[in-house]
């Protein structure tokens, strides 16, 4: 009986560790020690618009544009909650700007493909930079860092799951004359300080699950709820003249 009790305790502790999405287990092997180190957090520069500083959701609403955000907020970090929906900024942005986002994906070894730490950052609510646990994979057009279904990242710059990462997205809105598009939207992306997209033209007006709408108008920043507890912190936007 004593042996059985001890075995049950051991099994319970192992199961608990496996269920903790923010703790790597002994099966996880990092390719490089630096992949286990958080990317350095970047303070917003002068002139930046602070979208999330860890204090509250005052700059955000649910995707419908009116309801209160129901994601969790703890220790300066927001975390997506399954079935609580995408969130968007109250403000909309056009022209040219730089968007800085810090995120980390959970450790979900039981998932595969799009089932591991899935979320996304949508610029103007229309153009997604994928967030996903793609650590160690050959990156495709739907992996972490991809402009979703438009362009795969030039290199896989992912850190390990549970580790903080950064996106720096330089975006130029599409140009229109007399109601016709003359220039597509363009995007450069640095992932953990490594440039993975360089002024890539975006031929579509809305990537999968985007807000859509008139692409000649400004749009919000959208963070996607894809049913995984992806975390975000320190989000800011710097207009570029």
Secondary structure, DSSP 8 states (H G I E B T S, - for coil): -HHHHHHHHHHHHHHHHHH-TTS--TT---SSGGGGS--------TT-EEEE-SS--TTEEETTSSS---SEEETTEEE--TTS--EEESS-B-SEEEEEEEEE----TT--GGGSS-EEEEETTTEEEEE---TTS---TTSTT-BTTTB--SS-----TTS-EEEEEEEE--EEETTEEEE-EEEEEEETTEEEEEEEEE-SSS-TT---S-TTS-B--EE---SS--EEEEEEEEEE-
